[in-house]
Amino acid sequence: MRRRLTFEAALRDLTAQRDEARALALRCLPSALLERHGLEPPAAHAATLGPDGARAVEAVLERLEREPLAELRGIALWALAMLGDGSIVGAARRALANETAPYVHESAVQAMGIVGAVVPREDPVLQEVSAFVADALRDERPWVRAQAAQAAVTAKLPGAESMLVGHLGAERDDDVRDACVCALAELDPPGAEACDRLVEALDDEALPHGTRLAAARGLAAARRTEGARLLAAALRRPFERDDALEALAVVAPRLPAETRDAVVTRARRIAAGFLTPVTTRVRAAYLLARIAPEEGERLLARFERRGGRVAREAVADARAALARLAREEA
């Protein structure tokens, strides 16, 4: 079980002699601050928590300045972002300018995604985050550009899609292109421009298989079926089939007949798999309910009656998803 610290204990251990103690203190401080005030993330950030929030930010900034280990400086940037304080932008810019360790560079950019997700949408720090990410996408270091692509989506920055689409067209580094495609696929949902790039990614052999599969899932989230054959093939691979079942369920009514028949056959086998995890079997029933409603509903009802708590919870989630999709398509 992961260790937890109280707020005061985390503040104390930020100056501990042992590296492990300082690392634990940095990881625990943001959640300990919220717990002290009876809150859960992302219910509040440091600026809203009075003297305690100010103490936490000041302590992390001091640790960031004095910490001799690059790994812990990276964790300190994460902690500052989780606290939701605007000082993270300046701290991250200094890290990109002065640090030599790629890990710290990556942590600095990742922090922009985190703080963007933590602070309220009206917080002016979001403008600073957006400017930081745009600059990072132009950085000469490919690992910085790759993290910037993800940060734009994690922070839900306005204009993230156009920013990434524009950059993808000019990017020549394969790893950064990979990161941009994955980030576009995570948009909720991808827009028209993003979908055009995701369709191109499906047949881009320079991209890893996992990235092309992510592109197919992103297209499905946008109710596009160009990636359906790739998702159908993923149903045969245990480590890919759960996500593929979820994605195919979204576009099930739009599947081409040939693909739909293959998906139904495979989903039936998964649902009947004796050694298959029950949550996966329920997902297969959920997919069938989108294509053959009576058959899928019978399976869901059977899992609900005969399964344990995990099965019943999975069925409840599946029915909630079916109701949501029905509302969206009405």
Secondary structure as the mmCIF struct_conf table of DSSP 4:
data_model
#
loop_
_struct_conf.conf_type_id
_struct_conf.id
_struct_conf.beg_label_comp_id
_struct_conf.beg_label_asym_id
_struct_conf.beg_label_seq_id
_struct_conf.end_label_comp_id
_struct_conf.end_label_asym_id
_struct_conf.end_label_seq_id
HELX_RH_AL_P HELX_RH_AL_P1 PHE A 7 ASP A 13
TURN_TY1_P TURN_TY1_P1 LEU A 14 THR A 15
BEND BEND1 GLN A 17 ARG A 18
HELX_RH_AL_P HELX_RH_AL_P2 ASP A 19 ARG A 36
TURN_TY1_P TURN_TY1_P2 HIS A 37 GLY A 38
TURN_TY1_P TURN_TY1_P3 PRO A 41 PRO A 42
BEND BEND2 ALA A 43 ALA A 43
HELX_RH_3T_P HELX_RH_3T_P1 ALA A 46 THR A 48
BEND BEND3 LEU A 49 LEU A 49
HELX_RH_AL_P HELX_RH_AL_P3 GLY A 50 ARG A 66
HELX_RH_AL_P HELX_RH_AL_P4 ALA A 70 MET A 82
TURN_TY1_P TURN_TY1_P4 LEU A 83 GLY A 84
TURN_TY1_P TURN_TY1_P5 GLY A 86 GLY A 86
HELX_RH_AL_P HELX_RH_AL_P5 SER A 87 ASN A 98
HELX_RH_AL_P HELX_RH_AL_P6 PRO A 102 VAL A 118
BEND BEND4 VAL A 119 VAL A 119
TURN_TY1_P TURN_TY1_P6 ARG A 121 GLU A 122
TURN_TY1_P TURN_TY1_P7 PRO A 124 PRO A 124
HELX_RH_AL_P HELX_RH_AL_P7 VAL A 125 LEU A 137
TURN_TY1_P TURN_TY1_P8 ARG A 138 ARG A 138
BEND BEND5 GLU A 140 ARG A 141
HELX_RH_AL_P HELX_RH_AL_P8 PRO A 142 THR A 154
TURN_TY1_P TURN_TY1_P9 ALA A 155 LYS A 156
TURN_TY1_P TURN_TY1_P10 PRO A 158 GLY A 159
HELX_RH_AL_P HELX_RH_AL_P9 ALA A 160 ALA A 170
HELX_RH_AL_P HELX_RH_AL_P10 ASP A 174 ALA A 185
TURN_TY1_P TURN_TY1_P11 GLU A 186 GLU A 186
BEND BEND6 LEU A 187 PRO A 189
HELX_RH_AL_P HELX_RH_AL_P11 ALA A 192 LEU A 202
TURN_TY1_P TURN_TY1_P12 ASP A 203 ASP A 203
TURN_TY1_P TURN_TY1_P13 GLU A 205 ALA A 206
BEND BEND7 LEU A 207 LEU A 207
HELX_RH_AL_P HELX_RH_AL_P12 HIS A 209 ALA A 221
TURN_TY1_P TURN_TY1_P14 ALA A 222 ARG A 223
TURN_TY1_P TURN_TY1_P15 GLU A 226 GLY A 227
HELX_RH_AL_P HELX_RH_AL_P13 ALA A 228 ALA A 234
TURN_TY1_P TURN_TY1_P16 LEU A 235 ARG A 236
BEND BEND8 ARG A 237 ARG A 237
HELX_RH_AL_P HELX_RH_AL_P14 PRO A 238 VAL A 251
HELX_RH_3T_P HELX_RH_3T_P2 ALA A 252 ARG A 254
HELX_RH_AL_P HELX_RH_AL_P15 ALA A 257 ALA A 272
TURN_TY1_P TURN_TY1_P17 PHE A 274 LEU A 275
BEND BEND9 THR A 276 THR A 276
HELX_RH_AL_P HELX_RH_AL_P16 VAL A 278 ILE A 291
BEND BEND10 ALA A 292 ALA A 292
HELX_RH_AL_P HELX_RH_AL_P17 PRO A 293 ARG A 306
BEND BEND11 GLY A 307 GLY A 307
HELX_RH_AL_P HELX_RH_AL_P18 ARG A 309 GLU A 329
#
